[in-house]
Amino acid sequence: MGFNFGNKDAEFCADFVLIARRLLNDFEFQVFRLHFLCEMEWRDCLPLLARWVRMARAAGVDGFPHVDRGNFFHAVYRIENSLGRAYLEMKPYAVYPTGDYYRGHFVDREQIAKPTSMQLQVMGAGA
């Protein structure tokens, strides 16, 4: 039996942030950094995001939304959706559930992705 000398907590944090950096656009990553990593409330995030967008536009970078409460929460929901799926489908080890990440256990993703009969009934597709 071999030994693993890595720091699993540091590796998990690095995987968590690097996956987000690769998947999210610049605006969404700023929202992720402020809201999820720094645990800031939306009221505190908006002025920082607005300043960041102004600086990006001054540098000639376009395509960022107007910063308001609605766009902020739309970005939060997009982030949760895209990163949740990515963390589950990460190979060879999914980042979520965390216990499987630390133990090195593979998750049967096909079974998780299939809706149950109860979910189908709720969605109106079941009998």
SULQUI-V311732 format. One record per backbone hydrogen bond with DSSP energy under -1.0 kcal/mol. CO is the residue of the C=O (numbers start at 1). NH is the residue of the N-H. If there is no record, write none. Layout:
CO NH
CO NH
This chain:
7 11
8 12
9 13
10 14
11 15
12 16
13 17
14 18
15 19
16 20
17 21
18 22
19 23
20 24
25 29
26 30
27 31
28 32
29 33
30 34
31 35
32 36
32 37
33 38
34 40
41 45
42 46
45 49
46 50
47 51
48 52
49 53
50 54
51 55
52 56
53 57
54 58
55 59
56 61
57 60
68 72
69 73
70 74
71 75
72 76
73 77
74 78
75 79
76 80
77 81
78 82
79 83
80 84
81 85
82 86
83 87
84 88
85 89
87 95
87 96
97 101
98 102
99 103
100 104
100 105
107 109
108 112
109 113
110 114
116 120
117 121
118 122
119 123
120 125
120 126
